[in-house]
Amino acid sequence: MARPRVRLVVTADDFGYCPRRDEGIVEAFLAGAVTSVSLLVNGAAAESAAELARRHRIPTGLHANLSEGLPVGPARHGVSSLLSPEGFFLGKMGFRKAVAAGDVVLTQVREELEAQLSRFRELLGRDPTHVDGHQHVHVLPGVCQVFAEALQTCGVSFTRLPLERGVGSCAWLEAPARSFASAVERDARAAMGPFAHHGLRWTDAFVGLSTCGRHMSAHRVSGALARALEGIPMSHAPTAELMTHPGYPSVPPAGGCGEGPDAFSCSWERLHELRILTAPALRAQLAKDGVELCALDNLDSKRPQEETPGEAILETFLEPSPP
């Protein structure tokens, strides 16, 4: 029995981080290479990005940020477990260490998430199509429960489950990147229960941890999708999300979330992703693999009979990861 065609959402993260990044993301969307974006509402270019999203009718979700730059909510005006003494979020690894140590007050996480959802509505005039997490903070232990509760309360049901099968065996990833990706995969696996309990939806498969920046190529995207789809039932057309970070490199001091752009945003790797995504080779490879690109809202409307994307394969993903 032939597998039904795979429907793939290609999401560009960090929309609103800086105008040059946003220019590249819009270029990719207009070329049909990106089908969805995730907006940083505390990004330096959040307002102009929202205007671009409205003008070009780009399906836009919230890139919930608890790790980089300045907060949006009450924490901005006082001492908070989410912030350094200088008033900034604790950073990609700093926030993780604080969560692991039990130093993060989850009610403050909830307040910041609600403030960012409110800011999104102010900027776009509507609810987000989805909510995911900047640097995957939304799947961290404890945080994932508060995140799921906040989304259920505000009526947003679609999220990202950054569980990329086989990422720990991707030898081209440098050791720190492979270790981080494997940790994200473990956290995502544990977050499935709380997400499903609160009615959140996600695609059947996810890729992007192994194809970020310099590591992206048509061949690696194709291979990552093949690994991610192994073991998924063929009872329906499988769905997948490809996380991407395209754009033209940031030029300091423009960009960032209050502290200026980071090294990755200023590097050639963002431009590399933009070129790979818009080149004919990737589109040709995806077509050969039986993959069609679609928007998240279109993906959702095509599956009214299914209660939760991912629930059909929940048991499969809760099995131990392959070595």
Backbone bond lengths (Angstrom), bond angles and torsions (degrees), N, CA, C in turn:
res aa  C-N    CA-C-N  psi(-1)  N-CA   C-N-CA  omega(-1)  CA-C   N-CA-C  phi
1 M - - - 1.465 - - 1.528 109.84 -
2 A 1.310 117.20 124.93 1.455 121.35 -179.27 1.527 110.29 -73.69
3 R 1.319 115.96 141.03 1.450 120.32 177.86 1.526 109.72 -70.75
4 P 1.342 117.44 136.57 1.470 119.79 174.72 1.522 110.30 -59.61
5 R 1.314 116.32 159.60 1.460 120.69 178.73 1.524 110.66 -59.30
6 V 1.318 115.16 141.48 1.462 122.02 178.23 1.526 108.49 -85.60
7 R 1.334 116.70 132.16 1.464 121.23 175.94 1.528 108.65 -102.40
8 L 1.318 114.64 121.68 1.461 121.53 -170.49 1.525 111.50 -116.15
9 V 1.324 115.24 125.04 1.464 122.41 171.01 1.523 107.46 -93.87
10 V 1.324 117.32 124.87 1.464 121.73 176.95 1.526 107.87 -106.09
11 T 1.328 115.69 109.04 1.467 121.34 -175.18 1.517 110.87 -103.29
12 A 1.328 116.06 129.82 1.467 121.75 173.67 1.520 108.39 -96.87
13 D 1.318 116.70 117.44 1.462 122.38 -179.60 1.526 111.35 -83.01
14 D 1.319 115.10 164.58 1.471 123.69 171.04 1.520 113.67 68.66
15 F 1.323 117.79 27.09 1.457 121.16 173.51 1.530 107.64 -62.78
16 G 1.326 116.62 131.91 1.458 120.45 -176.30 1.512 113.82 96.89
17 Y 1.332 117.76 0.18 1.472 121.23 -178.30 1.518 111.37 -73.11
18 C 1.331 116.49 -41.07 1.460 120.41 174.46 1.526 109.01 -165.29
19 P 1.333 118.22 154.65 1.468 120.28 -176.20 1.523 114.08 -58.22
20 R 1.328 118.33 -37.72 1.463 120.07 -179.47 1.524 111.63 -68.07
21 R 1.307 116.05 -38.61 1.464 119.06 175.06 1.523 109.81 -63.72
22 D 1.319 116.81 -44.68 1.456 120.80 -178.23 1.523 111.49 -63.62
23 E 1.337 116.85 -36.32 1.461 120.69 178.14 1.529 110.48 -58.34
24 G 1.320 116.33 -45.29 1.462 120.34 179.11 1.514 112.85 -67.04
25 I 1.333 116.68 -38.24 1.466 120.38 179.28 1.520 110.48 -64.20
26 V 1.333 117.13 -44.43 1.464 120.38 178.62 1.522 110.32 -63.95
27 E 1.318 116.63 -40.21 1.465 120.66 177.07 1.525 110.50 -57.77
28 A 1.332 116.70 -44.29 1.461 120.85 179.68 1.520 111.45 -66.21
29 F 1.330 116.66 -38.18 1.467 120.04 178.42 1.532 110.65 -65.26
30 L 1.316 117.17 -45.79 1.457 120.39 -178.47 1.531 111.95 -66.72
31 A 1.335 115.99 -25.10 1.465 120.62 176.57 1.524 112.12 -82.21
32 G 1.345 116.79 -4.38 1.461 120.40 -179.37 1.509 114.15 80.43
33 A 1.347 116.81 12.36 1.459 120.93 -178.23 1.518 112.76 -90.90
34 V 1.322 117.54 -23.42 1.466 124.45 176.22 1.517 107.29 -120.65
35 T 1.328 116.66 137.76 1.472 119.62 -177.00 1.516 113.17 -115.77
36 S 1.337 117.31 -5.91 1.461 120.80 -176.38 1.522 108.30 -157.21
37 V 1.335 117.29 151.91 1.461 120.60 175.56 1.521 109.83 -130.96
38 S 1.332 115.20 155.76 1.465 122.05 176.35 1.520 108.28 -119.53
39 L 1.336 116.13 120.55 1.460 123.34 -171.22 1.520 112.41 -94.50
40 L 1.326 116.13 130.52 1.461 123.19 171.03 1.523 107.83 -87.72
41 V 1.324 117.38 106.55 1.468 118.10 -175.71 1.524 112.43 -74.98
42 N 1.340 117.55 -12.40 1.467 119.60 173.41 1.524 111.15 -100.31
43 G 1.327 116.39 10.77 1.455 120.47 177.91 1.521 111.58 -71.68
44 A 1.325 115.99 153.21 1.463 121.46 -177.82 1.522 112.31 -61.76
45 A 1.340 117.42 -26.80 1.460 121.57 -177.59 1.529 112.16 -113.94
46 A 1.316 116.55 27.58 1.472 119.91 -175.49 1.527 111.96 -60.16
47 E 1.325 117.57 -42.34 1.464 119.90 -176.62 1.524 111.87 -67.56
48 S 1.322 117.85 -44.55 1.462 119.71 178.86 1.525 111.04 -69.05
49 A 1.341 117.14 -32.43 1.461 120.14 176.66 1.523 110.71 -65.22
50 A 1.333 116.82 -41.32 1.462 120.57 178.05 1.523 110.93 -61.21
51 E 1.336 116.40 -39.04 1.457 120.29 177.09 1.526 111.13 -64.30
52 L 1.332 117.38 -40.45 1.466 120.95 176.40 1.523 110.99 -63.16
53 A 1.330 116.26 -41.22 1.465 119.96 179.17 1.517 111.30 -62.06
54 R 1.330 117.29 -41.58 1.465 120.48 178.31 1.527 110.85 -67.33
55 R 1.327 116.17 -44.42 1.458 120.14 -176.08 1.527 112.12 -62.94
56 H 1.329 115.95 -41.10 1.464 120.33 -175.44 1.525 113.02 -100.22
57 R 1.341 116.24 4.10 1.466 121.41 179.00 1.527 111.31 54.09
58 I 1.311 114.76 52.11 1.461 121.00 -179.35 1.525 109.60 -88.00
59 P 1.328 119.21 125.10 1.468 120.46 174.43 1.534 109.38 -59.35
60 T 1.323 115.41 119.77 1.468 119.87 -170.26 1.517 111.90 -126.69
61 G 1.327 115.35 130.61 1.455 121.56 174.82 1.515 110.28 -115.00
62 L 1.310 116.13 178.92 1.465 122.80 179.39 1.521 110.04 -97.51
63 H 1.334 115.65 128.99 1.458 122.35 173.86 1.530 106.69 -96.32
64 A 1.328 116.34 84.58 1.466 120.87 -173.85 1.528 110.34 -59.35
65 N 1.327 115.51 127.48 1.454 121.10 -172.27 1.525 110.45 -119.94
66 L 1.325 115.93 118.05 1.465 122.16 176.62 1.525 111.29 -123.64
67 S 1.333 117.00 8.52 1.462 119.22 -170.54 1.518 115.59 -128.30
68 E 1.341 119.09 -16.67 1.467 119.90 -175.84 1.518 111.85 -131.56
69 G 1.325 115.79 128.05 1.450 121.10 171.39 1.514 114.58 86.47
70 L 1.323 114.72 -148.01 1.461 122.50 -175.66 1.519 111.87 -95.92
71 P 1.328 117.86 145.76 1.464 120.69 176.35 1.520 111.37 -75.61
72 V 1.320 115.52 166.31 1.461 122.45 176.95 1.522 110.70 -103.33
73 G 1.339 116.77 -32.08 1.455 122.64 -171.19 1.522 114.99 -88.36
74 P 1.335 116.59 -158.16 1.475 122.75 -175.45 1.521 113.70 -57.30
75 A 1.333 117.36 -28.11 1.463 120.27 -178.84 1.524 111.87 -58.54
76 R 1.320 116.54 -22.91 1.462 121.34 -179.15 1.533 112.13 -62.34
77 H 1.326 115.66 -21.30 1.463 119.83 -172.78 1.526 113.52 -111.87
78 G 1.325 117.27 13.79 1.456 118.10 -179.48 1.508 112.47 -170.57
79 V 1.328 115.69 -174.24 1.457 121.78 179.03 1.525 108.99 -73.05
80 S 1.335 116.59 136.46 1.462 120.94 -178.59 1.513 109.47 -147.00
81 S 1.331 116.01 148.95 1.462 121.00 176.71 1.522 111.51 -67.24
82 L 1.338 118.11 -14.00 1.458 122.07 -179.21 1.527 112.45 -84.06
83 L 1.329 116.80 -11.47 1.459 120.49 -168.30 1.521 113.74 -119.67
84 S 1.338 114.61 153.93 1.456 122.21 171.48 1.523 108.97 -78.89
85 P 1.324 118.17 169.14 1.472 119.61 176.61 1.536 113.08 -58.09
86 E 1.338 116.51 -22.86 1.461 120.71 179.06 1.522 112.87 -82.83
87 G 1.343 117.19 -4.91 1.449 120.82 176.63 1.515 115.53 92.13
88 F 1.340 117.88 10.66 1.453 121.93 178.52 1.531 110.49 -104.88
89 F 1.349 115.98 157.66 1.454 119.64 171.84 1.532 109.68 -57.26
90 L 1.328 116.19 160.35 1.465 122.00 -168.45 1.522 115.19 -79.70
91 G 1.339 117.62 -7.34 1.462 120.24 178.57 1.521 111.69 98.34
92 K 1.304 114.36 164.01 1.472 122.32 -176.52 1.526 112.21 -52.69
93 M 1.317 117.80 -50.74 1.456 120.72 -178.77 1.519 111.51 -91.44
94 G 1.337 117.02 -30.20 1.461 119.81 178.96 1.515 112.12 -61.91
95 F 1.343 116.56 -41.13 1.458 119.68 178.36 1.526 110.63 -65.35
96 R 1.318 116.57 -40.67 1.469 120.33 178.88 1.532 111.33 -62.41
97 K 1.322 116.30 -42.01 1.469 119.52 178.84 1.524 110.94 -64.88
98 A 1.326 116.75 -39.00 1.460 120.26 179.90 1.527 110.99 -66.87
99 V 1.317 116.89 -39.94 1.471 120.92 177.07 1.524 109.93 -63.17
100 A 1.334 116.42 -47.26 1.468 121.06 -178.89 1.526 111.70 -61.75
101 A 1.321 116.53 -32.91 1.464 120.68 -179.06 1.527 112.60 -82.86
102 G 1.317 116.48 -5.49 1.454 120.29 -178.14 1.516 113.51 76.93
103 D 1.327 117.03 20.45 1.459 120.83 -176.50 1.526 113.61 -90.70
104 V 1.320 117.56 -6.51 1.466 121.17 -178.20 1.531 109.49 -94.63
105 V 1.307 116.61 126.37 1.464 122.22 177.89 1.533 108.19 -83.72
106 L 1.329 116.28 116.14 1.456 120.13 -171.91 1.526 113.00 -69.10
107 T 1.326 117.58 -25.66 1.467 118.48 175.05 1.527 110.62 -65.02
108 Q 1.312 116.82 -31.75 1.461 120.55 176.62 1.527 111.23 -72.15
109 V 1.327 116.23 -33.74 1.467 120.32 173.07 1.528 109.79 -61.00
110 R 1.322 116.02 -45.44 1.472 120.91 179.98 1.534 110.81 -61.23
111 E 1.322 117.01 -43.54 1.462 120.89 -180.00 1.531 111.30 -61.85
112 E 1.322 116.41 -41.37 1.469 119.61 -179.53 1.525 111.17 -69.38
113 L 1.309 117.30 -40.31 1.467 120.45 177.04 1.529 110.71 -61.56
114 E 1.312 116.60 -44.21 1.465 120.07 179.65 1.524 111.10 -64.61
115 A 1.334 117.07 -37.39 1.467 120.58 178.55 1.525 110.75 -66.51
116 Q 1.333 116.91 -38.15 1.464 119.69 179.28 1.527 111.39 -71.17
117 L 1.316 117.79 -36.06 1.463 120.56 174.39 1.532 110.55 -63.65
118 S 1.317 116.41 -40.99 1.463 120.57 178.39 1.527 110.93 -64.96
119 R 1.327 116.61 -42.42 1.464 120.86 178.61 1.525 110.96 -63.34
120 F 1.320 116.83 -38.46 1.467 120.47 176.90 1.527 110.08 -58.57
121 R 1.338 116.11 -46.01 1.469 119.49 -179.56 1.525 111.11 -63.25
122 E 1.328 117.22 -37.01 1.459 120.29 176.66 1.524 111.39 -62.11
123 L 1.319 116.32 -40.83 1.456 121.06 -175.95 1.533 112.89 -76.26
124 L 1.333 117.21 -39.23 1.456 121.21 -174.03 1.519 114.18 -104.58
125 G 1.336 116.89 -17.57 1.458 119.59 -178.15 1.512 113.89 74.71
126 R 1.312 117.27 18.69 1.468 121.59 179.66 1.527 109.24 -161.16
127 D 1.337 116.02 173.42 1.458 120.66 175.34 1.535 109.85 -76.62
128 P 1.320 117.85 155.05 1.463 120.19 175.70 1.522 112.25 -69.05
129 T 1.326 116.93 149.41 1.463 120.16 175.71 1.522 111.10 -66.84
130 H 1.327 115.60 -27.10 1.460 121.72 -178.45 1.525 107.55 -161.07
131 V 1.316 116.67 167.13 1.467 121.51 172.42 1.522 107.73 -135.11
132 D 1.315 115.75 126.51 1.464 120.39 172.80 1.527 107.94 -124.99
133 G 1.318 118.10 -165.87 1.461 119.47 -174.21 1.511 113.12 -127.27
134 H 1.317 117.04 129.39 1.462 121.34 173.74 1.522 108.62 -61.41
135 Q 1.327 116.40 127.99 1.462 122.62 -177.93 1.529 111.78 58.41
136 H 1.335 114.66 24.94 1.476 123.46 173.18 1.532 113.93 61.48
137 V 1.336 116.79 29.19 1.461 119.45 -179.13 1.526 111.75 -66.19
138 H 1.325 118.41 -20.71 1.469 120.67 -174.14 1.518 113.84 -72.04
139 V 1.338 118.64 -10.71 1.468 119.67 178.62 1.526 112.39 -105.18
140 L 1.324 117.56 4.99 1.462 119.43 179.64 1.534 110.73 -67.17
141 P 1.322 117.71 148.88 1.476 120.74 -180.00 1.522 111.66 -54.99
142 G 1.308 116.44 135.43 1.463 121.53 -178.21 1.507 111.60 82.92
143 V 1.319 117.28 -51.93 1.461 121.26 178.30 1.526 110.65 -61.55
144 C 1.339 116.95 -38.70 1.471 120.17 -177.89 1.533 111.27 -62.13
145 Q 1.325 117.47 -34.90 1.462 120.92 179.19 1.532 110.33 -67.31
146 V 1.330 116.69 -47.75 1.462 121.45 179.07 1.528 110.45 -63.57
147 F 1.319 116.07 -40.74 1.466 122.34 178.17 1.531 110.60 -59.28
148 A 1.331 116.66 -48.38 1.466 120.97 -178.83 1.532 111.05 -64.16
149 E 1.321 116.52 -40.52 1.470 120.22 178.29 1.533 111.13 -63.19
150 A 1.331 116.64 -42.99 1.466 120.64 -178.92 1.523 111.03 -64.14
151 L 1.333 116.94 -41.45 1.466 119.85 -180.00 1.522 111.06 -67.78
152 Q 1.331 116.27 -40.32 1.465 119.25 178.81 1.520 110.55 -62.59
153 T 1.314 117.18 -41.40 1.459 121.45 -179.35 1.524 112.05 -63.38
154 C 1.338 116.65 -39.98 1.469 119.73 -177.02 1.519 112.91 -88.87
155 G 1.333 117.27 -2.23 1.464 120.16 174.29 1.513 115.98 84.50
156 V 1.327 118.07 14.02 1.468 121.30 175.17 1.525 107.96 -94.36
157 S 1.319 116.71 125.80 1.464 118.66 -171.59 1.519 114.72 -111.76
158 F 1.334 119.05 -11.49 1.470 119.29 -175.64 1.518 110.74 -105.58
159 T 1.333 115.71 133.54 1.459 121.79 178.80 1.520 109.23 -137.85
160 R 1.304 115.11 -177.38 1.467 122.28 176.63 1.517 108.83 -108.16
161 L 1.315 116.01 135.60 1.462 121.12 171.25 1.529 106.87 -111.42
162 P 1.347 118.16 98.78 1.468 120.92 -173.86 1.522 112.94 -78.99
163 L 1.327 114.65 59.70 1.453 121.65 -179.28 1.527 107.32 -108.74
164 E 1.331 115.95 96.35 1.468 120.80 -178.83 1.519 109.29 -99.98
165 R 1.300 115.60 110.62 1.465 120.44 -177.42 1.528 110.81 -62.81
166 G 1.338 115.64 133.25 1.457 121.56 175.07 1.501 115.73 80.91
167 V 1.323 118.35 7.45 1.459 119.23 -175.68 1.525 112.15 -64.57
168 G 1.323 117.37 -28.00 1.465 120.41 -179.81 1.511 113.89 -68.25
169 S 1.336 117.47 -15.64 1.463 120.89 -179.37 1.526 112.54 -101.72
170 C 1.321 118.06 8.42 1.469 121.82 -179.15 1.528 108.93 -80.13
171 A 1.329 116.19 96.04 1.463 121.48 -171.59 1.521 113.34 -65.74
172 W 1.340 117.83 -21.51 1.470 118.90 -179.00 1.527 113.06 -73.77
173 L 1.328 117.59 -16.22 1.456 120.03 178.02 1.530 109.99 -76.25
174 E 1.333 116.18 135.75 1.453 119.58 175.02 1.530 108.88 -63.24
175 A 1.326 117.36 154.01 1.465 121.67 -173.90 1.531 112.97 -52.81
176 P 1.347 120.09 -46.38 1.477 118.89 179.35 1.531 112.45 -62.20
177 A 1.336 117.13 -40.38 1.462 120.51 -180.00 1.517 110.89 -66.95
178 R 1.332 116.74 -39.95 1.464 120.32 179.63 1.528 110.44 -67.40
179 S 1.329 116.55 -39.23 1.462 120.29 178.53 1.529 110.96 -64.73
180 F 1.341 116.73 -43.14 1.462 120.35 179.04 1.523 110.52 -64.67
181 A 1.334 117.27 -44.45 1.455 120.97 -179.40 1.529 111.14 -61.94
182 S 1.320 117.01 -39.88 1.465 120.39 178.87 1.525 110.82 -66.64
183 A 1.338 117.14 -37.08 1.462 120.68 177.35 1.525 110.71 -65.67
184 V 1.332 117.13 -41.13 1.467 121.00 176.89 1.523 110.22 -61.72
185 E 1.323 116.62 -41.90 1.467 120.73 179.04 1.533 110.39 -60.95
186 R 1.327 117.31 -44.63 1.469 120.42 179.44 1.530 110.96 -63.08
187 D 1.323 116.47 -43.88 1.462 119.69 179.32 1.523 111.06 -63.32
188 A 1.328 116.38 -41.40 1.466 120.56 179.95 1.520 111.26 -63.18
189 R 1.318 115.58 -39.86 1.474 119.84 178.84 1.533 109.90 -60.64
190 A 1.339 116.64 -42.82 1.459 120.87 -179.19 1.525 111.88 -71.89
191 A 1.331 117.30 -25.74 1.469 121.05 -178.40 1.523 112.89 -78.95
192 M 1.309 118.18 -13.25 1.463 120.72 -176.70 1.520 112.46 -58.70
193 G 1.329 116.14 -40.36 1.460 120.05 -179.61 1.517 112.49 -60.77
194 P 1.338 118.85 -56.99 1.467 120.33 177.00 1.523 113.16 -58.10
195 F 1.333 117.95 -39.66 1.458 120.48 179.55 1.527 110.79 -61.17
196 A 1.336 116.10 -48.93 1.461 119.95 -178.81 1.527 111.24 -65.22
197 H 1.335 116.82 -38.55 1.464 121.17 -179.11 1.521 111.78 -59.85
198 H 1.327 116.20 -33.68 1.458 120.22 -178.61 1.532 112.60 -98.66
199 G 1.329 115.76 16.64 1.450 120.39 171.49 1.512 116.14 76.45
200 L 1.334 117.60 18.45 1.453 119.37 178.91 1.523 110.74 -75.62
201 R 1.324 114.85 152.66 1.458 122.46 -179.72 1.524 108.76 -117.46
202 W 1.334 115.87 152.64 1.461 120.72 176.53 1.521 108.35 -155.25
203 T 1.310 116.48 166.08 1.462 119.67 -179.96 1.526 110.33 -73.20
204 D 1.333 115.03 160.72 1.462 119.76 179.98 1.518 112.83 -62.76
205 A 1.322 116.90 -31.46 1.464 121.16 -176.64 1.519 109.82 -141.79
206 F 1.319 115.03 158.32 1.468 122.08 -179.44 1.513 108.92 -138.89
207 V 1.342 116.58 139.60 1.459 121.79 172.80 1.522 108.52 -139.91
208 G 1.309 116.02 159.60 1.458 120.58 178.84 1.517 113.93 143.05
209 L 1.326 117.38 -25.84 1.459 119.82 178.08 1.526 111.05 -67.19
210 S 1.319 117.22 -33.90 1.466 121.42 -177.31 1.522 112.67 -92.22
211 T 1.343 117.20 -3.78 1.466 120.17 -175.02 1.527 111.42 -124.82
212 C 1.317 116.77 27.12 1.463 121.23 -174.90 1.525 111.04 -85.21
213 G 1.331 116.28 138.09 1.447 121.38 174.28 1.515 113.30 60.69
214 R 1.328 116.45 -127.79 1.462 121.98 -175.88 1.520 112.74 -61.24
215 H 1.320 117.48 -18.86 1.464 121.37 -175.83 1.527 113.01 -84.90
216 M 1.318 118.21 -3.56 1.463 119.67 -178.43 1.526 111.19 -79.65
217 S 1.326 115.23 133.18 1.456 123.05 171.42 1.516 106.80 -154.40
218 A 1.320 117.11 161.50 1.462 120.47 178.34 1.527 110.29 -59.35
219 H 1.327 116.21 -40.71 1.461 120.94 -178.86 1.529 111.58 -64.17
220 R 1.335 116.88 -42.85 1.469 119.56 -177.83 1.522 111.89 -72.83
221 V 1.324 118.39 -36.02 1.462 119.83 175.36 1.521 109.83 -62.37
222 S 1.324 116.51 -44.58 1.469 120.63 178.81 1.525 111.23 -60.99
223 G 1.336 116.92 -45.07 1.459 120.54 -179.96 1.512 112.49 -65.56
224 A 1.334 116.63 -39.72 1.466 120.49 179.56 1.527 110.67 -64.44
225 L 1.321 116.70 -40.87 1.472 120.01 177.53 1.521 110.99 -63.38
226 A 1.324 116.77 -42.67 1.465 120.06 179.85 1.522 110.99 -60.63
227 R 1.347 117.14 -44.35 1.468 120.69 178.14 1.521 110.96 -64.24
228 A 1.328 116.23 -42.72 1.458 120.66 -175.96 1.522 112.36 -65.25
229 L 1.313 116.82 -29.16 1.462 120.85 -175.36 1.533 113.09 -90.67
230 E 1.324 117.17 -5.97 1.465 119.96 179.19 1.528 110.30 -60.80
231 G 1.312 116.27 132.60 1.457 121.04 176.32 1.504 115.34 83.21
232 I 1.337 118.27 -3.06 1.469 120.13 179.08 1.523 108.84 -81.27
233 P 1.338 118.91 130.96 1.463 122.01 -178.59 1.522 112.02 -56.56
234 M 1.321 116.03 148.79 1.455 121.44 -179.16 1.527 111.92 -97.38
235 S 1.328 117.49 20.98 1.464 120.94 -178.25 1.513 112.52 -71.27
236 H 1.333 116.93 -17.38 1.461 120.91 177.39 1.518 108.61 -146.35
237 A 1.307 116.94 168.28 1.466 120.50 176.49 1.519 108.70 -66.37
238 P 1.320 119.18 117.76 1.464 121.07 -177.52 1.524 111.48 -63.12
239 T 1.310 115.66 150.14 1.459 121.47 177.50 1.520 108.79 -119.03
240 A 1.316 115.64 149.35 1.463 120.46 -179.05 1.524 109.47 -148.05
241 E 1.333 115.13 158.36 1.459 121.22 173.88 1.515 109.10 -123.33
242 L 1.329 116.15 134.07 1.457 122.66 171.99 1.521 107.62 -107.58
243 M 1.324 116.72 114.78 1.469 122.58 176.88 1.531 108.50 -82.25
244 T 1.332 116.56 129.11 1.456 120.79 -179.56 1.524 110.91 -133.70
245 H 1.342 115.56 165.20 1.470 121.92 -179.62 1.527 109.78 -139.55
246 P 1.323 118.11 58.49 1.466 119.98 -177.91 1.529 112.06 -78.32
247 G 1.308 115.38 167.94 1.460 119.84 175.21 1.510 111.38 146.73
248 Y 1.321 116.00 166.43 1.461 120.57 171.97 1.527 107.94 -83.43
249 P 1.321 117.68 142.33 1.466 120.43 -174.84 1.523 113.15 -56.91
250 S 1.313 115.60 140.17 1.467 121.19 175.61 1.519 110.28 -67.70
251 V 1.314 115.47 147.76 1.467 121.53 176.38 1.533 107.07 -119.99
252 P 1.346 117.59 108.07 1.463 120.21 -178.86 1.528 111.32 -56.52
253 P 1.332 117.03 147.48 1.468 127.16 9.63 1.522 113.94 -90.71
254 A 1.354 118.10 2.40 1.464 120.00 -177.15 1.520 110.84 -69.19
255 G 1.327 115.69 136.14 1.454 120.20 174.95 1.512 113.92 109.05
256 G 1.318 114.71 177.99 1.454 121.43 -179.45 1.509 112.21 93.38
257 C 1.326 114.95 -165.39 1.459 121.69 -177.83 1.530 111.02 -125.42
258 G 1.333 114.71 26.81 1.458 119.56 -179.80 1.508 113.75 126.14
259 E 1.338 115.99 -14.74 1.463 120.33 -179.66 1.527 112.09 -120.19
260 G 1.330 117.73 10.77 1.457 121.47 -175.50 1.516 110.83 87.76
261 P 1.332 117.37 166.48 1.464 120.73 -177.30 1.520 112.42 -73.47
262 D 1.334 116.63 148.50 1.462 120.10 178.27 1.533 110.31 -84.61
263 A 1.338 115.35 174.59 1.462 121.13 -175.02 1.521 111.92 -62.84
264 F 1.339 117.45 -38.59 1.463 120.93 -179.14 1.522 110.25 -63.13
265 S 1.331 116.61 -40.61 1.455 120.04 -179.14 1.522 111.91 -68.12
266 C 1.319 116.97 -27.98 1.470 121.23 -179.36 1.530 112.43 -87.42
267 S 1.326 117.22 -7.43 1.460 120.55 -173.28 1.530 112.01 -86.99
268 W 1.328 114.87 168.82 1.460 122.00 177.29 1.527 112.07 -70.70
269 E 1.333 118.02 -11.37 1.464 120.36 -174.04 1.526 112.40 -65.81
270 R 1.326 117.67 -31.95 1.464 120.40 176.67 1.523 110.04 -64.89
271 L 1.336 116.50 -43.78 1.459 120.95 178.62 1.524 110.62 -65.36
272 H 1.326 116.56 -36.20 1.473 120.24 176.13 1.527 110.41 -58.76
273 E 1.335 117.42 -46.28 1.466 119.97 178.61 1.529 111.10 -61.39
274 L 1.323 116.83 -42.65 1.461 120.07 179.28 1.519 110.62 -58.79
275 R 1.309 117.37 -44.26 1.465 120.87 -178.86 1.520 112.19 -68.04
276 I 1.326 117.45 -39.45 1.470 120.10 178.17 1.536 109.89 -65.10
277 L 1.314 116.50 -44.62 1.466 120.40 -176.76 1.526 112.33 -64.55
278 T 1.316 117.64 -35.21 1.463 120.39 -175.56 1.527 112.97 -95.49
279 A 1.328 118.26 -3.74 1.463 121.33 -179.75 1.534 110.44 -78.16
280 P 1.335 118.09 149.69 1.463 121.26 -179.99 1.526 113.58 -61.15
281 A 1.339 118.03 -27.83 1.468 120.66 -174.42 1.523 112.09 -60.17
282 L 1.338 117.52 -43.76 1.460 119.50 -178.91 1.515 110.77 -67.68
283 R 1.312 117.44 -45.09 1.470 120.40 179.66 1.530 110.51 -59.43
284 A 1.339 116.33 -42.08 1.459 120.54 179.34 1.529 111.53 -64.46
285 Q 1.349 116.43 -40.87 1.463 120.37 179.95 1.526 110.90 -66.05
286 L 1.317 117.16 -42.41 1.459 120.22 179.44 1.523 110.84 -63.95
287 A 1.325 117.49 -41.57 1.468 120.67 177.85 1.524 110.34 -62.05
288 K 1.325 116.77 -41.17 1.463 121.44 178.04 1.526 110.92 -62.38
289 D 1.334 115.86 -35.18 1.467 121.25 -179.11 1.532 112.90 -81.60
290 G 1.330 117.40 -0.79 1.465 119.96 -178.96 1.510 113.55 76.89
291 V 1.334 116.12 34.01 1.466 121.91 -177.80 1.522 109.30 -110.12
292 E 1.327 116.37 130.84 1.458 120.44 173.97 1.520 109.02 -118.68
293 L 1.342 116.61 138.16 1.451 121.78 179.37 1.519 109.92 -82.82
294 C 1.324 116.14 142.81 1.459 119.62 177.65 1.521 109.62 -152.01
295 A 1.311 115.56 160.32 1.458 121.37 177.31 1.517 109.96 -78.27
296 L 1.312 116.45 155.59 1.457 121.20 -177.95 1.520 111.89 -61.85
297 D 1.342 118.05 -42.37 1.454 119.23 -178.64 1.525 110.98 -67.12
298 N 1.320 117.50 -33.28 1.458 121.12 176.11 1.521 110.64 -69.05
299 L 1.315 116.00 -39.89 1.461 121.99 177.21 1.523 110.11 -58.57
300 D 1.341 116.24 -45.05 1.449 121.56 -178.47 1.526 111.53 -64.08
301 S 1.333 116.65 -43.16 1.459 119.93 -175.37 1.515 112.12 -69.77
302 K 1.322 117.16 -20.03 1.454 120.09 -178.92 1.521 112.85 -82.89
303 R 1.379 116.20 -3.04 1.461 117.95 -175.63 1.522 111.67 -129.05
304 P 1.333 118.04 50.95 1.456 119.15 -176.56 1.519 113.19 -67.68
305 Q 1.338 116.70 -21.17 1.455 119.02 -175.83 1.515 112.04 -80.59
306 E 1.326 117.13 -12.19 1.461 119.39 -175.03 1.520 110.25 -100.57
307 E 1.320 117.00 131.94 1.455 120.63 -175.40 1.517 112.10 -68.31
308 T 1.318 117.45 -46.66 1.451 120.79 -179.06 1.511 110.00 -146.20
309 P 1.343 119.82 118.97 1.448 119.53 172.88 1.520 109.39 -54.34
310 G 1.306 115.85 130.48 1.447 118.53 -179.56 1.517 112.32 100.11
311 E 1.339 118.90 -28.21 1.456 118.78 -178.78 1.520 111.17 -66.94
312 A 1.330 116.32 -32.07 1.455 119.45 178.81 1.517 111.04 -63.92
313 I 1.323 116.05 -25.51 1.459 119.97 -179.26 1.526 111.37 -113.78
314 L 1.335 116.82 14.02 1.463 120.30 -178.58 1.519 110.57 -56.76
315 E 1.319 116.14 -45.45 1.457 120.19 -177.89 1.523 110.85 -64.70
316 T 1.343 116.08 -39.14 1.459 120.11 178.95 1.516 111.01 -60.33
317 F 1.359 116.98 -46.41 1.446 120.56 -176.61 1.516 112.46 -73.67
318 L 1.323 118.36 -22.10 1.459 119.93 179.60 1.513 111.87 -79.79
319 E 1.350 116.68 -6.56 1.459 120.17 173.18 1.528 108.13 -71.06
320 P 1.329 117.31 156.72 1.472 119.12 179.77 1.518 111.18 -57.75
321 S 1.329 116.04 144.98 1.464 121.05 176.64 1.508 110.22 -67.52
322 P 1.338 116.98 147.43 1.457 119.12 173.72 1.505 110.30 -64.55
323 P 1.330 118.40 148.01 1.472 120.53 -178.61 1.522 111.21 -66.41
